[in-house]
Amino acid sequence: MSAGTPASGDAAARASEAVARAAELSRALTERLAAARAQIATETPEEKPPADASAHGPRLVVDAAGGMAGAGADEAQRAHTASLIRRFTERTRTSKELAQQHRSVLADSRAVVGFRDATKEMLYPVAARSAHGPRLVDVDGNTYTDITMGFGALLLGHEAEPVTEAVRRHLADGLRFGPRSPDTGEAAALLASLTGMERVAFASSGTEANSAAIRLARAATGRDKVVMFRGSYHGHIDSVLGRPGGPGQHAVPVSRGIPDSAVAELIVLEYGEQESLETIDALGDTIAAVLVEPVQCRNPGLRPVEFVRSLRELTARRGIVLLFDEMLTGLRPHQRGAQDHFGVVPDLATYGKALGAGFPIGAVAGRADLLDGVDGGFWRYGEPGGPARETTFIGGTYMQHPLSMAAARAVLTHLTERGPGLQSGLNDRTQALADRLNAFFRDEEFPLELAHFGSMFRFRHRADLELLYHHLQLRGVYVWEWRSFYLSTAHTEEDVNRVAEAVEGSLRELRDGGFFPRSAPRPGAAVKPVDAPRPAPDFGVYFFGDYPEPETGESAGADRAGTPEAYDALFETVRFADEHGFSSVWLPERHFDSFGGLFPNPSVLASVVARETGRIRINAGSVVLPLHDPVRVAEEWSVVDNLSGGRVGIGCATGWHARDFALHPDRFADRRRIAFDHLDEVRRLWRGRRCGGVRARARRRRSGSGRVRRRRSRRSSWRPPGSRPRTRRRPGAVSGSSPT
Ligand SMILES: Cc1ncc(COP(=O)(O)O)c(C=O)c1O
């Protein structure tokens, strides 16, 4: 058939119909796929890897195309991510340059943790310039409240005075690397005394300590098998880098490069499950050690007390060494670490991290007969005999490193002197953080929760929340790639508040960017019937209106904008309202426009109102926050608060028109975010906190305390005047603590 015949016309019509149907089908499929991806992006638990990948230990496989900002993100979410990337990379420009500059030569596994296409521009380790107490300053000069705290090592904060002093003292007489440091024996005695263990051997890292402990257990029992539990991490020696899935009960390696033979004697069981106890019992005669991270840092909420106690009884009965890996839990929640929580004394326990306060260290502590495998056991000069037991191989160039020993001795001395109150106070502070944030997550319907054990904590997600951590960094909270967090004794209540505010602010910003929409109207938002008689409504006076410029040559009228008479009328009205029982007066802020033009600065007028009245509340309605330094806002309104005897309230706004932003045209586009940042700062200052930031510090130097001093307002008010409903919801959401 040739083109142009009726038959070919039919065929062409059928073909184009088929093409149209196929196109429709393809469109529908694409939409469904995008919806499914979006669903996965917000609902897949972070910790659930693909079936063939492993989340075990340091290996977590992520889908490079996935994540919150990945293929399933909608337009608003992508725009949000783009803005976040821009702000993040501008702020930490030098860290990014360093990562790029050295990538060709520096092979750095940490620099690619969590790699995703959509966020790779923000994927680089922040490089630090200085650190002290709970704070870090990066190479770009940004200050962070640190919650990474040296991966848990800095229990006493950065540069803890006793540790720094001990190390300095040691170095003052030379490193003395080679001979024994006198600190070593004292550190061993202090560790034994605090943990209730009999003998101690040192190593250079946690991994080395676990390696030595396993070797000691195998040597003592003459058995080879080792049991550990899924979700735990015990360092980077091959023999513990396995996950379930091998033949029988045996493990398979977590990554290439680890031979099957390395994990051939490793069995990985479920933590806290009865079946695991039964397996151990069944294999009892072949197991040298059961290795337990009593509270796993990836899952601090899992604390199976009865299971661990049964394990203690079972291992004792079957002659198996019970080995607690207390790298993170040691010394932190309690002097005796997790032993105290479980009421269980293991045969061996390994320590590191907090013990060295940032200096490389590991330690094996435990029953003397097991530790005798290191040196053959106790003997005396001047008496017959020597090391009686057969030893196993334990060693290392940097074992008992003099600086680590000086640091460990200082840490242990400090903990001994301060007693268990040190840990319990810190645990309480972490509990308060958890309570506050968990209430916030629940009330605001965010899909996460904060789980903690003592001062170690982690956010458990019911959705992908990767961008949260970038927001936190942007808001000055230092988080690291593996997302397990720690408070230290250097963190004050104010530091903890700062962290909480950063988490809350970040999540709100994400919601504004289209992530985690509320599922339903807020409980309590519905109007409830009220049985009791309700008070009559209060009346207030609100000044607003259009005040056009007078025509040239026109004589001034009594109600003309900008004239003294207009202000006279205002004060007269306010005095009337004050005398006649009105509850409040509201003074707006507008700039360079006839609409609201009488009111470029509500605090100036409010200070006059404060002296002209004696009772009525005086409210800013509203301060346009992006236009002002928040320190200035807090200062000015604290003056009015003092002048009025504590009668002020501050309503805040994001601003309306570009014309209003004549004071800061550059801030109009980003006004909502800036408003909420400034709001956080005003609230902090209003609560009597010190000013942060360089400029504020300069002010502090000039003015003394740096605190905003104000009278306590009798009652605080908060008015969310943002014109768009989306904006209006946000202040409502933070009204738990009032800005005045
Ligand atoms: C529970 C646990 N065990 C062992 C280790 C290994 O310690 P290190 O990194 O000092 O070798 C770690 C490290 O994070 C750990 O968290």
The ligand as a MOL file (V3000), in Angstrom:
LIG
                    3D

  0  0  0     0  0            999 V3000
M  V30 BEGIN CTAB
M  V30 COUNTS 16 16 0 0 0
M  V30 BEGIN ATOM
M  V30 1 C 31.3330 0.0790 70.1780 0
M  V30 2 C 32.6270 0.2930 69.4570 0
M  V30 3 N 33.5660 -0.6530 69.5050 0
M  V30 4 C 34.7480 -0.5060 68.8900 0
M  V30 5 C 35.0530 0.6230 68.1910 0
M  V30 6 C 36.3620 0.7800 67.5090 0
M  V30 7 O 37.1410 1.7140 68.1810 0
M  V30 8 P 38.3080 2.4860 67.4010 0
M  V30 9 O 37.6660 3.2750 66.3410 0
M  V30 10 O 38.9920 3.2890 68.4550 0
M  V30 11 O 39.2150 1.4360 66.8160 0
M  V30 12 C 34.0870 1.6340 68.1100 0
M  V30 13 C 34.3630 2.8430 67.3370 0
M  V30 14 O 33.5200 3.6440 67.0450 0
M  V30 15 C 32.8510 1.4680 68.7510 0
M  V30 16 O 31.9000 2.4030 68.6990 0
M  V30 END ATOM
M  V30 BEGIN BOND
M  V30 1 1 1 2
M  V30 2 1 2 3
M  V30 3 2 2 15
M  V30 4 2 3 4
M  V30 5 1 4 5
M  V30 6 1 5 6
M  V30 7 2 5 12
M  V30 8 1 6 7
M  V30 9 1 7 8
M  V30 10 2 8 9
M  V30 11 1 8 10
M  V30 12 1 8 11
M  V30 13 1 12 13
M  V30 14 1 12 15
M  V30 15 2 13 14
M  V30 16 1 15 16
M  V30 END BOND
M  V30 END CTAB
M  END
